[in-house]
Amino acid sequence: MSANAEASGGVIGGAVKTIEGSMSHVPVLVQARNVREKVHGAGAFGRLNARVAVRITKIVGTMYCAYVFTLIALVALPAAIADGRPTILINWLSSNFLQLVLLPIIIVGQNVISEAQDARAEADHKTLTALHTMNVQQLKILEQQQQILGLLKDKAG
């Protein structure tokens, strides 16, 4: 910061300090792979846990798995029907069918939503980074204008 900008004091001096602070920010794109170790830890066991969890989620979170689980649930349906009691049918529906089939379908839906959110976040990051770059340029221009105004004030006064 120049002596002229400081000499003008008050609001102008404070504005220049704020401008310098704004220009030091560096935008960062945070992705899921960057935060995995915060969930399970950075050690070898934490990385293994994260890999196993992601792998199982990717396998269970497919429509193919939903179809297989539907077939597994349907294997128990004839026995539930043969028993004839409503509680057995309700147990089959809630325990076997809904839990087995809806789990992978919900995971698939969450994956679709997550992909859309990631795409939006990356687009927003690019936009905000561009806006930040423009803002830094504008702040530099304002700082130069403040210096010129300080020089003109010194000459006039």
N, C-alpha and C positions, 0 to 999 in steps of 0.2 A: 504494500500500500504506500502511496506516495506521501510526501510531507504536505503537499497541497491538499490532498484529500483529508488528511488528519487535521490540517489547519482550519479547514472549513467547519470541522467539529460537528457536534449535535447529531442530527438525523443522518446527515450524509456520511459521517464517519462510521456510525453504527450500521448503515446500509451497506457500506463497503465490506465491513467485517462479516456481515451476514452473507454477502455475495461470495466471499472467499470460502465460507463454510459450505455453501450449497454446491460449489464446484468440486468439492472433494468426495462427494458421494459416488460410489461405483455400483450400478445396478447388477444384481446377481439373479440368475435363473436357478431356482431350486427344483430338483426333480426327485422322484421317489427313490431312485437308486442312490442319491446323495444322503438320504436320511435313514436308510435301512439299518445302519449300525447303531443308531440311536435307540432303536426298538429292542434289539437283541444283544447289543454290545459289539465292540470292535474286535474282540478276540476270536480265536479260531472256532471255539464252540458257538459263539454268537453268530458268526458267519455261516456255520453249518446249520444252525437252527433256522436262520433266515432263508437259506437255500431250500431246505426241506419244506418249510412252510409255503414258500412261493411255488415250489414244484407241485405240492399236493393241491394247493389252491388252483393252479392252472389245470390240473387234471380233473378235479371235481367240478370246476367252474366251466364245464363245456356242456353243450346240448347232448352230445353223445353219452356223457355220464348220466344225464337226466333220463335218457331213453333206457339205459341199462338199469338204472334204479327203478324205473317204472316196471320193467319186466320182473325185477326181483320182488317188488311189492305185489305184483299181480300173482306171483307164485303162492302167496299166503291167502289170497282172496277166496279161493274155493273152500278152504278150511273155515274161514270166517263166515261164509254164507251157509255152509253145512251146519255149523253150530246153531245158527238161527237167532241167537240172542242179540238184541240191539246194541248192548254194551260191547260185545265182541266186534261187531261191525264198526262201531264208532272208534274203538281202539285200533282196528286195522286202518281205518281212514286217517286217523290223526297220527298214529305212531309209524305205520309202515308207509302209507302212500304220501301223505303231506310232507312229513319230515324228509323222507328219502328223495322225493321228486322235486319239492320246492327248493331245497338247499342248492343244488347246482343251477337251477333256473334263476334264483336270486343272485347267485354269484355272477352268472352270465350278464344279467341286467346291470349289476354294479360295475362290471368290467366295461360295458358299453358306456355307461354314464361317466366312468372314470376317464376313459379315452377322450370323450367329448370335453370334459373339464380340463384335461391336460392340454388338448389342442387350443382351447380358449385361453388358458393360462400362458401358453407359449406365445400366442398371438398378442395377448395383452402385454407380455414382457417386451416383445419387439417394439410395440407401439410406445410403451412407456420409456424404453431406452432411447428411442428416436426423440420423443418429447423432452427427455432429460438433456440430450445433446443440444437440442435447439435452445433450451432454457439456459444452459451453461453459456452458449454463444451470446444470447441476449444479455445475460448478466455481465459478461465481459465488455460488451458494448456500453452498457449502462455505467460500468466502472470507468471506462474511458471518457464517457460524457461527463461524469462527475469530476474527473481530473481536469477536463477542459473548462468546466464551469468554475472550478477552484482557481485555475490560472486566470480566467477572465475577471473573476472577483478580485484577485490580487492586483491585476493591472488597473482595474477601475478604482480600486480603493487606495 
